[in-house]
């Protein structure tokens, strides 16, 4: 279809929550088909730095010194089968451990059964103490 038609439905379905309900329903169906509970009890957290084009505003991109990338970062939480649970996009300069607090807060609010989250060393530091004390 023409792009204005596609964009119209994308914008409308995003605003009224249709895309979220569709995504959540499909995830639950896949988990059920695999013999799992519809809501996850464990998750995996990681990030990915993505180079930003020159047309991207400087205020929405930053330099990730660890990966030597000037752009944005996708901070993602998936269930143990790889299905998307939470995503946060930041400038590349945001440290994983700082974005993790927002990710874990959102995860805790949306998926109350999640009791275990695996992450790499980029999330080291006081994050475990914060999560235990704040989110239980």
Number of C-alpha atoms within 10 A of each C-alpha: 5 6 7 9 10 11 11 11 13 13 12 13 15 13 11 10 10 14 16 13 13 12 14 17 13 13 18 18 15 15 18 13 11 11 9 12 12 16 18 21 15 16 21 18 21 17 20 13 23 17 17 19 10 8 6 12 10 12 7 13 22 20 18 20 11 10 11 11 18 20 23 23 27 18 21 19 26 19 20 14 13 10 18 16 22 18 17 15 16 17 21 27 18 17 17 22 17 11 19 23 17 15 21 20 13 16 19 16 11 13 16 11 13 16 13 10 15 12 14 11 8 12 19 11 10 9 15 13 11 12 15 9 9 10 12 9
